[in-house]
Amino acid sequence: MQKKDRSILDTTLLWRIIKLSSPYKKQFYWAVISTILVAITAPLRPYLIQIALEDYIAKSDKSGLLWITIITIALLVVQTLLQFWNSYITGWIGQSVIKDMRNKIFVKINLMKQKFFDKTPVGELVTRCINDIETIADLFAAGIITITGDILQLIAVTAFMFYIDWELTLITLSVLPLLLYASHIFRIKVKESFQDVRVAVAKINSFVQERITGMQVVQLYNREGIEYEKFKEINMGHYEANERSVLYYSVFFPVIEVITAISLALLVWWGSKEMLGEGIATFGKLTAFILYINMFFRPVRMLADRFNNIQMGMVAAGRVFRLMDNEENLEDLKGTYQTEPKGNITFDKVWFAYNNEHYVIKELSFELKEGKTLAIVGKSGSGKTSIINLLMRFYPYNKGSILIDGVELTEWNPIFLRKKISIVMQDVFLFSGTVLENITLNMPEITKEKVIETAKLLGAHDFIEKLPGAYDYKVMERGNTLSMGQRQLISFVRAMVVDPAILVLDEATSSIDSETEEVIQKAIEKMMLNRTSIVIAHRLSTIEKADNIMVMNKGEVVESGSHNELMKQKGYYYKLQKSGVQQLLTSEAI
């Protein structure tokens, strides 16, 4: 179990958070100035009321009373305007900072290795981008600057109280040690509960996101009740963490009220003795002190709460910064070589393991010439999809060499190279948006005319035109309003509209019905014409025409050759063909 952090503040982390506002220095300085002015002007009103009571009301000076009243009202107006400006500018800074942070964190996530996403729940990343960053805004809107203003106000109020009557001040503030102790205990307990809340929120987000995404599996295997019980357990953890913080608040604020009442009682007891001798003069002093007590204890109450806002924001910021500082999982974007690839691919004794222990590719060697087609077949777990992951530089290979046009893969600029390689996956992912946006992926260089031309070539134009709005038809999340075949055709157009040098079909027809397959098969033939292609498929019609078929088993090549050559050898491929068990050439990736 992780040890709770009981430190008051991590100053290094706090300073890093403050530096987030550096692009808004001018606004930050204005916020600080307005905070100081509010803190200074607030204690003036009780002092002016004391003067009014002692110097004008006691002496029946109506003219002086009028002027002091006008000055008090003017001061109140100025203070109101300052408080408005302070509240607005601090909130504006907070929203500006989290806007910038969300942009940065999204860019960071986009640059992470695929391995990072393999082990990080999506819900956890959503929590970082949304909930945690939103909490950081409170550090500016009701945290760092505001808490500074409260402290300044306490100092100013205390200074005025000592100036008026130091003995009465000491009597009034004699309860301060008790107040500080209660605030200290409250701060520690609430911080612990806040840490638990943030962990619970991440768990809930991850759980709900995964179950909604996999709802078909949940319902298919009748796991609704089981998943509900799991959710109740996680939700109970979130409830208990919040319940503890509610309890601490429920105890703390009444305690503060009691301490305030004790201070006020001491004031009345001590002041009444003086008042019996000095009359109206001491009455003015007591009135001012009563106002000062409220002015003193109100920010103290708020300080504890705002201090916890800072702590909660710092807990969230710490989690966000850990993601921002994660350099180990950053994608390797080294490589400067970029020229139009011809499509010659060479794997030379390549070894690869996802966890650096269990190799899924073992001393793999093959050569694919420009314009030729390589088909890869094998059982699930044989390493077929891993080859594509290596080619796209989603994962680094452990040993060996991968060349494209004779240039080592790591020397190519990965961003440039990926623009020249198109992949069509078995599970087509479509974003929420129009058909056109899903094809172009909002790349400005791809025109609608180019999209229509490519769609007509691949036989997708007719069905798109029949959709409501045609190319402007709104596709729901993951394309659930379209059939599997329609989604696959859209993915073909998306792959071909960029005119790739290398085409990869990773089980692109495995889930298509036989009627739709005929349309798609014609599209595939057009796509692969005079283009370097790698086909991973279990349907024999897709692989029989390949220039070379590579049969894999447990990360190794067991056979290689054309369809006719492999059938003549009567080996592993021949047995797969004759067995008629199509599942042996399954589409599942490792």
Secondary structure, DSSP 8 states (H G I E B T S, - for coil): -------S--HHHHHHHHHTTGGGHHHHHHHHHHHHHHHHHTTHHHHHHHHIIIIIITTT-HHHHHHHHHHHHHHHHHHHHHHHHHHHHHHHHHHHHHHHHHHHHHHHHHTB-HHHHHHS-HHHHHHIIIIIHHHHHHHHHTTHHHHHHHHHHHHHHHHHHHHH-HHHHHHHGGGHHHHHHHHHHHHHHHHHHHHHHHHHHHHHHHHHHHHHHTHHHHHHTT-HHHHHHHHHHHHHHHHHHHHHHHHHHHHHHHHHHHHHHHHHHHHHHHHHHHHHHHTHHHHHHHHHHHHHHHHHHHHHHHHHHHHHHHHHHHHHHHHHHHHHT--TTB------B-------EEEEEEEEESSSSSEEEEEEEEEE-TT-EEEEEE-TTSSHHHHHHHHTTSS--SEEEEEETTEEGGGB-HHHHHTTEEEEESS----SEEHHHHHHTT-TTS-HHHHHHHHHHHT-HHHHHHSTTGGG-EE-GGGTTS-HHHHHHHHHHHHHTT--SEEEEESTTTT--HHHHHHHHHHHHHHHTTSEEEEE-S-HHHHTT-SEEEEEETTEEEEEE-HHHHHHHTSHHHHHHHH--GGGG-----
